[in-house]
Amino acid sequence: MEKEISDADKDSGRVRGEAECLAEVTMRTSLYGIIVVNEEGIIETINPAAERMFGFSPGEAVNNNMNILMPEPYRSEHGSYVAKFITTGAKRMIGKQREVLGRKKDGTLFPIELGISEIFVGEKRKFSAMIRDVSLVYSARKKAEEENYAKSRFLTHMAHELRTPLSGVIGLLDLVSANNTSNSSMSVTDRGYISLAREASTSLLHILNDILDLSRIEAGELRLETSSFSPRAVATDAIKLFFFQAERKGVGLALHANPGVPPSLLGDCVRFRQILMNLVANAVKFTEAGEITVSLYGNTIDQATYELHVEVKDTGIGMSEETVEKKLFRSFTQADSSVSRRYGGTGLGLFICKQLCTLMRGEISATSQLGKGSTFHFWIPFTLSSQAPKDREEEEGRAKASSAAECVLPSSLRVLLAEDNSINQLVLKTMLEKSGCSHVSIAHNGAEAVDMAKNNTYDIILMDEQMPVMNGTEAAQKIRNTLSLTLPIVLVTASFVPGRRKEEIPEGMQAMLVKPVSRHELVRVINNCIDTKEP
């Protein structure tokens, strides 16, 4: 019996010895810093990784208070926190993992990931801290953020540089088309060439808009607008835009709206329309026969919220299950190279739809069968609106009735056009002159615009946003603050992305025009500015 007890003691001692040896090896070789402190916060054990992390030589930190590893104010508060925990059991850090700042021996602060556990050795309470230096993680994250921001700025700049000459091309094509309307000497063939050139330019403009959207999404700069809108009216407008294109292909295009869909909702109508139009455009592009159906339905979540569901179903080329799962909704990705060669496109549209749905607290998904068609479904929660949407037909009728009058400017109007691109100078000047304005002066940069505003009298300034020598924003501020002039200044920009808010217009400017500028919009904005100008 005594022999059995002795053998058991030996086995127990051997197990304890092995456990202690394993613990010592773990402490010594762990890549994580491990520190054990007593109830008074005194360091009893610190492993080599923690010593290297905090800049201490072997054994130097032992018998020091744990607070030597903390910055203020935590350093001064540490003792009272431990005492409070022992007295009341109130936990602030124990049992949790957090990212905090550590303090090295030389006073340098660095980010660490810290986890603290309460342990008992016999009846003695101790605390074990597991520490990981996340400086490299922070550095890599910061570098990635900086690179992403730089990429977004580059994309925005390049889109502006491309959009500026493209705006000139579209403007010139519009002027030629307008001349042809009043003078039918152009042949049918030439009119067809102009129409095709305009269509190609518009397609390129849509690609640039997608790139700008992508850059803002990745930079976290995309903001949502809130306004009252009719979901039926938005869907109807989207159908109308693609109706003739579908009809030319012999494809049916129909809208089915559930009677329960509210007449008015509150949310970002522009982004909702963008998602819907992208899905309808894809359906028309990839469907050669059959029909496309857009369905609206939903359900009321509570007294203030309605979850609007939209389904776009086509009988097009469809996709494989693998493509839907692995490639859909990813940037710069299409089903396969043959689709890209045959149908074109950047592969950005669905990715942007996905990001917009997420931003609006909704979701988007798709089901498809190769050779039989696809169904895209998205839902977004909107606020129920008590404000009735405007009668669209009445608004359109009023707009058509007044369009002729709105395209006329006072002949005595004196306009200063600040624009560095010679083609855009020609386009805007010609639009102004065709609208009745015969007093148009041109400044080739912001500094020249300031000098001309100082030495001449104008009724309004059209100010390009990006110009050499001095940009439009700086020029507007000098005209306001240095010259103390109060005439209206209109921002003319090619750096626009859908959703840019009115309050984002630089200080000192009254309105914004987006390139390419239509004659109707140009005249409307100018008339609005001079009509509301304070005496």
C-alpha positions as CSV (number, residue, x, y, z in Angstrom):
1,M,0.0,0.0,0.0
2,E,2.8,2.4,1.0
3,K,4.6,1.5,-2.3
4,E,1.4,2.3,-4.3
5,I,1.2,5.7,-2.6
6,S,4.8,6.4,-3.3
7,D,4.4,5.4,-6.9
8,A,1.4,7.7,-7.2
9,D,3.3,10.6,-5.7
10,K,6.1,10.0,-8.1
11,D,3.7,10.0,-11.1
12,S,2.0,13.1,-9.8
13,G,5.4,14.8,-9.3
14,R,6.5,13.8,-12.8
15,V,3.3,15.2,-14.3
16,R,3.7,18.5,-12.4
17,G,7.3,18.6,-13.5
18,E,6.4,18.0,-17.2
19,A,3.6,20.7,-16.9
20,E,6.0,23.2,-15.4
21,C,8.6,22.4,-18.1
22,L,6.0,22.8,-20.8
23,A,4.8,26.1,-19.3
24,E,8.4,27.4,-19.1
25,V,9.2,26.4,-22.7
26,T,5.9,28.1,-23.8
27,M,6.8,31.3,-22.0
28,R,10.3,31.3,-23.4
29,T,9.5,30.5,-27.0
30,S,6.1,32.3,-27.4
31,L,6.0,35.0,-30.0
32,Y,3.4,36.8,-27.9
33,G,4.4,38.7,-24.8
34,I,3.3,37.0,-21.6
35,I,3.4,38.8,-18.2
36,V,2.2,37.5,-14.8
37,V,1.5,40.0,-12.0
38,N,0.3,39.7,-8.4
39,E,-2.6,41.4,-6.7
40,E,-0.4,44.5,-6.1
41,G,0.3,44.8,-9.8
42,I,3.9,43.7,-9.4
43,I,5.5,41.9,-12.3
44,E,6.5,38.4,-11.2
45,T,7.2,36.8,-14.5
46,I,7.8,38.3,-18.0
47,N,8.8,36.3,-21.0
48,P,11.6,37.2,-23.5
49,A,9.1,38.3,-26.2
50,A,7.5,40.9,-23.8
51,E,11.0,42.1,-22.7
52,R,12.0,42.6,-26.3
53,M,8.6,44.2,-27.1
54,F,9.0,46.8,-24.3
55,G,12.8,47.3,-24.6
56,F,13.9,45.7,-21.3
57,S,16.9,43.5,-20.7
58,P,16.3,40.0,-19.2
59,G,14.9,40.2,-15.7
60,E,15.0,44.1,-15.6
61,A,11.2,44.5,-15.5
62,V,10.6,41.9,-12.7
63,N,9.5,43.3,-9.3
64,N,8.4,46.5,-11.0
65,N,4.8,47.7,-11.1
66,M,2.9,46.7,-14.3
67,N,2.1,50.4,-14.8
68,I,5.6,51.1,-16.1
69,L,4.3,49.6,-19.4
70,M,1.4,52.0,-19.6
71,P,1.0,55.6,-20.8
72,E,-0.9,58.2,-18.8
73,P,-3.6,58.4,-17.6
74,Y,-3.8,54.6,-17.3
75,R,-0.5,54.5,-15.6
76,S,-1.8,56.6,-12.6
77,E,-5.2,54.9,-12.5
78,H,-3.9,51.3,-12.7
79,G,-3.5,50.7,-8.9
80,S,-7.0,52.0,-8.1
81,Y,-8.5,49.9,-10.9
82,V,-6.9,46.7,-9.6
83,A,-8.0,47.5,-6.0
84,K,-11.6,48.2,-7.2
85,F,-11.7,44.9,-9.0
86,I,-10.5,42.9,-6.0
87,T,-13.0,44.7,-3.8
88,T,-16.1,44.7,-6.0
89,G,-15.3,42.4,-8.9
90,A,-16.1,45.1,-11.4
91,K,-14.3,44.2,-14.7
92,R,-13.1,46.7,-17.2
93,M,-10.3,44.9,-19.0
94,I,-10.2,41.4,-17.4
95,G,-11.6,38.7,-19.7
96,K,-11.6,41.0,-22.7
97,Q,-9.3,41.6,-25.7
98,R,-8.6,45.2,-26.6
99,E,-6.3,47.3,-28.7
100,V,-4.5,49.8,-26.5
101,L,-1.2,51.8,-26.3
102,G,1.8,50.3,-24.6
103,R,4.8,52.3,-23.3
104,K,8.3,51.1,-23.9
105,K,11.2,51.7,-21.5
106,D,12.3,54.7,-23.5
107,G,8.8,56.2,-23.3
108,T,7.9,55.4,-26.9
109,L,4.2,54.6,-27.3
110,F,3.1,51.7,-29.6
111,P,-0.2,49.9,-30.4
112,I,-0.7,46.5,-28.7
113,E,-3.4,43.9,-28.6
114,L,-4.0,43.1,-24.9
115,G,-5.9,40.2,-23.2
116,I,-5.9,39.9,-19.4
117,S,-7.0,36.8,-17.4
118,E,-7.5,36.2,-13.7
119,I,-5.7,33.0,-12.4
120,F,-5.3,31.4,-9.1
121,V,-2.1,29.6,-7.9
122,G,-3.3,27.8,-4.8
123,E,-5.1,30.6,-2.9
124,K,-3.0,33.4,-4.4
125,R,-4.7,35.5,-7.1
126,K,-2.6,36.5,-10.0
127,F,-3.2,38.2,-13.4
128,S,-1.9,37.0,-16.7
129,A,-1.5,39.4,-19.7
130,M,-1.1,38.2,-23.3
131,I,0.3,40.9,-25.5
132,R,0.8,41.2,-29.2
133,D,2.6,44.1,-30.9
134,V,0.3,45.3,-33.7
135,S,2.5,48.2,-34.9
136,L,3.1,46.3,-38.2
137,V,-0.6,45.7,-38.6
138,Y,-1.3,49.4,-38.0
139,S,1.5,50.4,-40.4
140,A,0.2,48.0,-43.1
141,R,-3.4,49.2,-42.6
142,K,-2.3,52.9,-42.8
143,K,-0.2,52.2,-45.8
144,A,-3.1,50.4,-47.5
145,E,-5.5,53.3,-46.6
146,E,-3.0,55.8,-48.0
147,E,-2.5,53.8,-51.2
148,N,-6.3,53.4,-51.6
149,Y,-6.8,57.1,-51.1
150,A,-4.0,57.9,-53.6
151,K,-5.6,55.5,-56.1
152,S,-9.0,57.1,-55.6
153,R,-7.5,60.6,-56.1
154,F,-5.7,59.4,-59.2
155,L,-8.9,57.9,-60.7
156,T,-10.8,61.1,-59.9
157,H,-8.1,63.2,-61.5
158,M,-7.9,61.0,-64.6
159,A,-11.7,61.0,-64.9
160,H,-11.7,64.8,-64.8
161,E,-8.9,65.0,-67.4
162,L,-10.9,62.6,-69.7
163,R,-14.3,64.1,-69.0
164,T,-13.2,67.7,-69.9
165,P,-12.4,67.0,-73.6
166,L,-15.3,64.5,-73.8
167,S,-17.6,67.3,-72.6
168,G,-16.3,69.4,-75.5
169,V,-17.0,66.7,-78.0
170,I,-20.5,66.1,-76.8
171,G,-21.2,69.8,-76.7
172,L,-20.0,70.3,-80.3
173,L,-22.1,67.3,-81.4
174,D,-25.1,68.9,-79.7
175,L,-24.4,72.2,-81.5
176,V,-24.2,70.5,-84.8
177,S,-27.5,68.6,-84.1
178,A,-29.1,71.9,-83.2
179,N,-27.9,73.5,-86.4
180,N,-29.3,70.6,-88.4
181,T,-32.7,71.0,-86.8
182,S,-32.9,74.6,-88.0
183,N,-31.1,73.9,-91.3
184,S,-31.9,70.5,-92.9
185,S,-29.0,70.7,-95.5
186,M,-27.2,67.8,-93.8
187,S,-27.6,64.5,-95.5
188,V,-29.3,61.5,-93.8
189,T,-26.0,59.7,-93.7
190,D,-24.2,62.6,-92.0
191,R,-27.0,62.9,-89.5
192,G,-26.6,59.2,-88.7
193,Y,-22.8,59.7,-88.2
194,I,-23.6,62.5,-85.7
195,S,-26.1,60.4,-83.9
196,L,-23.6,57.4,-83.6
197,A,-20.8,59.8,-82.4
198,R,-23.2,61.2,-79.8
199,E,-24.2,57.7,-78.6
200,A,-20.5,56.6,-78.4
201,S,-19.6,59.7,-76.4
202,T,-22.5,59.1,-74.0
203,S,-21.3,55.5,-73.5
204,L,-17.8,56.7,-72.6
205,L,-19.3,59.2,-70.2
206,H,-21.2,56.4,-68.4
207,I,-17.9,54.5,-68.0
208,L,-16.2,57.6,-66.5
209,N,-19.1,58.0,-64.1
210,D,-18.7,54.4,-63.0
211,I,-15.0,55.0,-62.4
212,L,-15.8,58.1,-60.4
213,D,-18.4,56.1,-58.4
214,L,-15.8,53.4,-57.7
215,S,-13.2,55.9,-56.5
216,R,-15.7,57.5,-54.1
217,I,-16.9,54.1,-52.8
218,E,-13.3,52.9,-52.1
219,A,-12.4,56.2,-50.4
220,G,-15.6,56.2,-48.3
221,E,-16.7,59.5,-49.7
222,L,-20.0,58.4,-51.2
223,R,-22.9,60.1,-49.4
224,L,-26.6,59.5,-49.7
225,E,-29.3,62.1,-50.4
226,T,-32.8,62.1,-48.9
227,S,-35.9,63.2,-50.8
228,S,-39.4,62.1,-51.4
229,F,-40.0,60.1,-54.6
230,S,-42.5,57.8,-56.2
231,P,-41.0,54.3,-56.8
232,R,-43.5,53.6,-59.6
233,A,-42.5,56.8,-61.4
234,V,-38.8,56.0,-61.1
235,A,-39.3,52.5,-62.4
236,T,-41.5,53.8,-65.3
237,D,-38.9,56.3,-66.3
238,A,-36.2,53.5,-66.3
239,I,-38.4,51.4,-68.5
240,K,-39.0,54.3,-71.0
241,L,-35.2,54.9,-71.4
242,F,-34.6,51.3,-72.6
243,F,-37.9,50.7,-74.3
244,F,-36.8,51.5,-77.9
245,Q,-33.5,49.6,-77.5
246,A,-35.5,46.5,-76.4
247,E,-38.1,47.0,-79.1
248,R,-35.3,47.1,-81.8
249,K,-34.2,43.6,-80.6
250,G,-37.8,42.3,-80.5
251,V,-37.6,42.0,-76.7
252,G,-40.6,42.8,-74.5
253,L,-40.1,45.1,-71.6
254,A,-42.8,45.4,-68.9
255,L,-43.3,46.8,-65.4
256,H,-45.5,45.1,-62.8
257,A,-46.0,47.1,-59.6
258,N,-47.9,45.6,-56.7
259,P,-50.8,47.9,-55.7
260,G,-49.5,47.8,-52.1
261,V,-46.3,49.7,-53.0
262,P,-46.6,53.2,-51.4
263,P,-47.1,56.2,-53.7
264,S,-44.3,58.0,-51.9
265,L,-41.1,57.0,-50.1
266,L,-38.2,58.9,-48.5
267,G,-34.7,58.1,-49.4
268,D,-32.0,58.4,-52.1
269,C,-33.9,58.4,-55.3
270,V,-30.8,59.0,-57.4
271,R,-29.0,55.9,-56.1
272,F,-32.2,53.8,-56.3
273,R,-32.6,54.8,-59.9
274,Q,-29.0,54.1,-60.6
275,I,-29.3,50.5,-59.3
276,L,-32.5,49.8,-61.2
277,M,-31.2,51.3,-64.5
278,N,-28.0,49.3,-64.3
279,L,-30.0,46.1,-63.9
280,V,-32.4,46.9,-66.7
281,A,-29.6,48.0,-69.0
282,N,-27.8,44.6,-68.4
283,A,-31.0,42.7,-69.0
284,V,-31.6,44.5,-72.3
285,K,-27.9,44.0,-73.3
286,F,-27.8,40.3,-72.6
287,T,-31.3,39.4,-73.9
288,E,-31.8,38.7,-77.6
289,A,-35.3,37.2,-77.5
290,G,-38.2,36.9,-75.1
291,E,-39.0,39.4,-72.5
292,I,-37.8,41.4,-69.5
293,T,-40.0,42.0,-66.5
294,V,-39.4,44.5,-63.8
295,S,-41.5,43.8,-60.6
296,L,-42.0,46.1,-57.6
297,Y,-43.4,44.8,-54.3
298,G,-42.5,44.9,-50.6
299,N,-43.8,44.9,-47.1
300,T,-44.2,47.4,-44.2
301,I,-41.6,46.8,-41.5
302,D,-43.1,49.2,-39.0
303,Q,-45.0,52.5,-38.9
304,A,-42.1,54.4,-40.4
305,T,-40.3,51.9,-42.7
306,Y,-41.2,50.1,-45.9
307,E,-39.0,47.5,-47.4
308,L,-39.1,47.9,-51.2
309,H,-38.2,44.9,-53.3
310,V,-37.3,45.0,-57.0
311,E,-36.9,42.1,-59.3
312,V,-35.5,42.3,-62.8
313,K,-36.1,39.1,-64.7
314,D,-34.9,38.3,-68.3
315,T,-34.8,35.5,-70.8
316,G,-31.2,36.3,-71.8
317,I,-28.0,34.3,-72.1
318,G,-27.9,33.5,-68.3
319,M,-24.9,32.4,-66.2
320,S,-23.6,29.3,-64.7
321,E,-24.1,28.7,-60.9
322,E,-20.3,29.0,-60.4
323,T,-20.2,32.4,-62.1
324,V,-23.1,33.7,-59.9
325,E,-21.3,32.5,-56.8
326,K,-17.7,33.4,-57.5
327,K,-17.7,36.3,-60.0
328,L,-20.9,38.3,-59.8
329,F,-20.8,41.6,-57.9
330,R,-17.0,41.8,-58.0
331,S,-15.2,44.8,-59.5
332,F,-13.8,44.6,-63.1
333,T,-15.3,41.1,-63.4
334,Q,-17.5,39.6,-66.1
335,A,-18.9,36.1,-66.6
336,D,-16.1,35.2,-69.0
337,S,-13.8,36.7,-71.7
338,S,-16.2,35.8,-74.5
339,V,-19.0,37.9,-72.8
340,S,-16.6,40.9,-72.6
341,R,-15.6,40.6,-76.2
342,R,-19.2,40.3,-77.5
343,Y,-21.0,42.7,-75.2
344,G,-18.3,45.1,-73.9
345,G,-18.5,46.8,-70.5
346,T,-16.1,47.3,-67.6
347,G,-17.5,44.9,-65.1
348,L,-18.1,47.7,-62.6
349,G,-21.8,48.1,-62.8
350,L,-22.9,45.2,-60.6
351,F,-20.1,45.8,-58.1
352,I,-21.3,49.4,-57.7
353,C,-24.9,48.2,-57.3
354,K,-23.8,45.8,-54.6
355,Q,-22.0,48.7,-52.8
356,L,-24.9,51.0,-53.1
357,C,-27.3,48.5,-51.7
358,T,-25.1,47.9,-48.7
359,L,-24.7,51.6,-48.2
360,M,-28.5,52.0,-48.2
361,R,-28.8,49.1,-45.7
362,G,-30.2,46.7,-48.3
363,E,-29.1,43.6,-50.2
364,I,-28.8,42.4,-53.8
365,S,-28.7,38.8,-55.1
366,A,-29.1,36.9,-58.3
367,T,-30.2,33.5,-59.6
368,S,-29.5,32.3,-63.2
369,Q,-29.5,29.4,-65.5
370,L,-27.1,29.3,-68.4
371,G,-29.0,29.8,-71.7
372,K,-32.3,30.5,-70.1
373,G,-32.0,33.9,-68.3
374,S,-31.3,35.6,-65.0
375,T,-33.2,37.2,-62.2
376,F,-31.7,40.0,-60.1
377,H,-33.4,40.9,-56.9
378,F,-32.6,43.7,-54.5
379,W,-34.4,45.3,-51.5
380,I,-33.8,48.5,-49.7
381,P,-35.6,49.9,-46.6
382,F,-37.1,53.3,-47.1
383,T,-38.9,55.7,-44.8
384,L,-42.6,56.1,-45.5
385,S,-43.3,59.6,-46.7
386,S,-46.4,61.6,-45.9
387,Q,-45.5,64.0,-48.6
388,A,-47.3,63.2,-51.8
389,P,-44.9,63.0,-54.9
390,K,-45.4,65.7,-57.5
391,D,-47.6,64.8,-60.5
392,R,-44.9,63.8,-63.0
393,E,-47.1,64.4,-66.1
394,E,-48.1,67.8,-64.9
395,E,-44.5,68.7,-64.2
396,E,-43.4,67.4,-67.6
397,G,-46.2,69.4,-69.3
398,R,-45.2,72.5,-67.5
399,A,-41.5,72.0,-68.4
400,K,-42.3,71.5,-72.1
401,A,-44.6,74.5,-72.2
402,S,-41.9,76.7,-70.7
403,S,-38.8,75.2,-72.4
404,A,-38.8,77.6,-75.3
405,A,-38.9,80.6,-72.9
406,E,-36.3,79.0,-70.6
407,C,-33.8,78.8,-73.4
408,V,-33.7,82.6,-73.8
409,L,-31.3,84.9,-71.9
410,P,-31.5,88.7,-71.6
411,S,-29.6,90.3,-74.5
412,S,-28.1,92.8,-72.1
413,L,-26.6,90.0,-69.9
414,R,-22.9,90.4,-69.3
415,V,-21.2,87.0,-68.7
416,L,-17.6,86.2,-67.7
417,L,-16.7,82.7,-68.7
418,A,-13.6,81.3,-66.9
419,E,-12.5,78.2,-68.7
420,D,-9.1,77.0,-69.8
421,N,-10.1,74.4,-72.4
422,S,-10.6,76.1,-75.8
423,I,-13.2,73.6,-77.0
424,N,-15.4,74.1,-73.9
425,Q,-14.9,77.8,-74.3
426,L,-16.3,77.6,-77.8
427,V,-19.2,75.3,-76.8
428,L,-20.4,77.4,-73.8
429,K,-19.9,80.7,-75.6
430,T,-21.9,79.5,-78.6
431,M,-24.7,78.2,-76.3
432,L,-24.8,81.5,-74.6
433,E,-24.9,83.4,-77.9
434,K,-27.6,81.2,-79.4
435,S,-29.7,81.8,-76.3
436,G,-29.6,85.6,-76.9
437,C,-26.5,86.7,-74.8
438,S,-24.2,88.8,-76.9
439,H,-21.8,90.0,-74.2
440,V,-19.5,87.1,-73.3
441,S,-15.9,87.6,-72.1
442,I,-13.5,84.7,-71.6
443,A,-10.8,84.2,-68.9
444,H,-8.3,81.4,-69.4
445,N,-7.6,80.8,-65.8
446,G,-8.7,81.8,-62.3
447,A,-6.2,84.7,-61.9
448,E,-7.3,86.2,-65.2
449,A,-10.9,85.9,-64.0
450,V,-10.1,87.8,-60.8
451,D,-8.4,90.6,-62.8
452,M,-11.2,90.8,-65.3
453,A,-13.9,90.9,-62.6
454,K,-11.9,93.7,-60.9
455,N,-11.6,95.9,-64.0
456,N,-15.0,95.2,-65.7
457,T,-18.7,94.9,-64.7
458,Y,-20.4,91.5,-65.2
459,D,-23.8,90.2,-64.2
460,I,-22.7,86.6,-63.7
461,I,-19.5,84.4,-63.8
462,L,-19.3,80.9,-65.0
463,M,-16.3,79.4,-63.2
464,D,-14.5,76.2,-64.2
465,E,-13.4,74.2,-61.2
466,Q,-9.9,73.2,-62.2
467,M,-7.8,75.7,-64.1
468,P,-4.0,76.5,-64.2
469,V,-2.4,79.4,-62.3
470,M,-5.4,79.6,-60.0
471,N,-8.4,77.2,-59.7
472,G,-12.0,78.2,-59.7
473,T,-12.5,77.9,-55.9
474,E,-9.6,80.2,-55.1
475,A,-10.7,82.7,-57.7
476,A,-14.3,82.7,-56.4
477,Q,-13.0,83.4,-52.8
478,K,-10.8,86.3,-54.0
479,I,-13.7,87.8,-55.9
480,R,-15.9,87.6,-52.8
481,N,-13.3,88.4,-50.1
482,T,-10.8,90.6,-51.8
483,L,-12.9,92.4,-54.4
484,S,-16.1,92.2,-52.2
485,L,-18.3,91.5,-55.3
486,T,-21.7,90.0,-54.8
487,L,-22.5,88.9,-58.4
488,P,-23.6,85.2,-58.9
489,I,-20.8,82.8,-59.5
490,V,-21.7,79.4,-61.0
491,L,-19.4,76.4,-60.6
492,V,-18.8,74.5,-63.8
493,T,-17.2,71.1,-63.1
494,A,-16.1,67.9,-64.7
495,S,-15.2,66.4,-61.4
496,F,-18.8,65.4,-60.6
497,V,-20.1,62.1,-59.4
498,P,-23.9,61.5,-59.0
499,G,-24.9,62.3,-55.4
500,R,-22.7,65.4,-55.0
501,R,-24.7,67.5,-52.6
502,K,-25.7,71.1,-53.0
503,E,-23.8,72.0,-49.8
504,E,-20.6,70.6,-51.4
505,I,-20.6,73.6,-53.8
506,P,-17.6,75.7,-52.7
507,E,-18.2,78.7,-50.6
508,G,-19.0,81.9,-52.6
509,M,-20.7,80.0,-55.4
510,Q,-24.5,79.9,-55.9
511,A,-25.0,76.9,-58.2
512,M,-23.3,74.1,-60.1
513,L,-23.3,73.0,-63.7
514,V,-21.9,69.5,-64.6
515,K,-20.0,68.9,-67.8
516,P,-21.2,68.1,-70.4
517,V,-23.6,71.1,-70.0
518,S,-26.8,71.1,-72.0
519,R,-28.0,74.5,-73.4
520,H,-31.3,74.1,-71.5
521,E,-29.6,73.5,-68.2
522,L,-27.1,76.3,-68.8
523,V,-29.9,78.8,-69.4
524,R,-32.1,77.5,-66.6
525,V,-29.3,77.9,-64.0
526,I,-28.3,81.4,-65.2
527,N,-31.9,82.6,-65.2
528,N,-32.4,81.2,-61.8
529,C,-29.3,83.0,-60.4
530,I,-30.0,86.4,-61.9
531,D,-33.7,86.2,-60.9
532,T,-32.8,85.5,-57.2
533,K,-29.8,87.9,-57.2
534,E,-30.1,90.3,-54.3
535,P,-30.1,94.0,-55.2
